[in-house]
Amino acid sequence: MFCLQGDIVLNKVAFAYPGREDSDVLRGVDLTLARGQVTALVGSSGAGKSTVTQLLCRFYDPGSGSVTVGGIDLRDGFESVDWLDAVALVGQEPKLFSGTVRENIAYGRAGRTGPDGTNAPTTEEIEAAAKAANAHEFILDLPDGYDTPVGEAGGALSGGQRQRVAIARAILKDAPVLILDEATSALDARSEAAVQSALERLMSGRTTLVIAHRLATVQSADAIAVMEKGVVVEFGSHAALSVREGGVYNALVNSQRLSFTDA
């Protein structure tokens, strides 16, 4: 299994999407994701947050600059399959396929060797992942439990149920790098509470990047990076950034009129 050593560092990263080379989305991003800690990435729409996610997943490589892991360039020091194995992505719209709940969770182990030396996860491992994702109880209430088909793209499940199945899959994958891209933004308050609780368990001990629009979901992050027009303009804790008069994060907090607890 891939072992993450060191921090993930974006150094002066610039990037433009293919076919739009004259319009950089990222314009020299400097960002460090400390190993084992949670870093939140916030900013207005179009600031470049999701593009950072795509580079970290290696859907694209930087146009210039570098992404390094423990000082090793991601393009040179890691096989693509190994890096894919090292990253778990939970997005706003979870990607489920037309199988059963069990098969969708088990997909987190696809092509990987588990503790027992086999690829296929056991029933106990699948159920343990579901319990950690706050999914076990609703799964048992489905017509055929874990063997219930989820429908095309998971259409037989609610949004919150789909998200918890995706989280169970990520828990089973046990990847050292976790990316949460607006993972709760499409949920109602009740579903968000259940999903957020599961995400907190999933984040524990992992190098995590959280992208969120609602700032209340990132205030407990170890560090918050604020993006604007393709660069990181502020970096620090919620407590420090929220009281910085004239700062971008301070303005975002005020615009959302959130009530934060004391840090």
Buried (B, 14 or more C-beta within 10 A) or exposed (E): EBEBEEBBBBBBBBBBEEEEEEEBBBBBBBBBBBBBBBBBBBBBEEBBBBBBBBBBBBEEEBBEBBBBBEEEBBBEEBEEEEBBBBBBBBBBBBBBEBBBBBBBBBBBBEEBEBEEEEEEBBEEBBBBBBBBBBBBEBBEEBEEEBEBBBEEBBEBBBBBBBBBBBBBBBBBBBBBBBBBBBBBBBBEEEBBBBBBBBBEEBBEEBBBBBBBBEBBBBBBBBBBBBBBBBBBBBBBBBEBBBEEEEBBBBEBBEEEEEEEEEE
